[in-house]
Structures are given as C-alpha cells and as structure tokens.
C-alpha cells in the first residue's frame, strides 16, 4: 500500500516527526518548491489576499514562516514543471526505492531527451 499525503507542513521538526513515525526507509519527502507569487496567482479561494489584508492570522508564507526542507528526497519546481512530469518524477523515485514495480519498456530516464 502506498499512501500519498499532500499538505503544507511549514516546520522541519513536524516533517521529521512524520518521517520517524513512518520509518525513514518508507518515507519519501517531496518538496513542491513553488514561489510565493505563483501560489498567490493560483489561489482560487483568495486566501493569500485575505492573509495580506490581515484577515487570516498565522498564514504560512505571509504572516507565518515556512522552513524549506534540508533533505527532501525529491524537489519539484511547480512553476516550471507540469503535473504529468511531476507525477512521473514521483513514480520514478518509488521505483528506485523498490516501492513500485518498474513499468515495461524503456526506463523513464532513458525515454527522456
């Protein structure tokens, strides 16, 4: 079973506790490195606008800190990487770690120019 959990986890200590709970060899930290300006552009609920107006307290990246990972197994710049490519990169990591069988045919890194 593979569980994918997507959430904002602004503190390194919290991510380290999650890693310890899952077990280091079973935990794959994927850092979706997205500039704050891009997050604000993509915000369908207007939460960043509300946070900047002081209507939301302790909003990550605006009025509360975000500590970038020091040692994520995978970093993806979502400002320049599409969803399909990002998914491929996660799947490649799962194959490399022996958590997922490699698909038949050429390996993903061989198929890329």
Buried (B, 14 or more C-beta within 10 A) or exposed (E): EEEEEEEEBBEEEEBBEEBEEEEEEEBBBBBBBBEEEEBBEEEEEEBBEBBEEEEBEEBBBBEEEEEEBEEBBBEBEBBEBEEEEBEBBBBBBBBBEEEBEEEEEEEBEEEEE
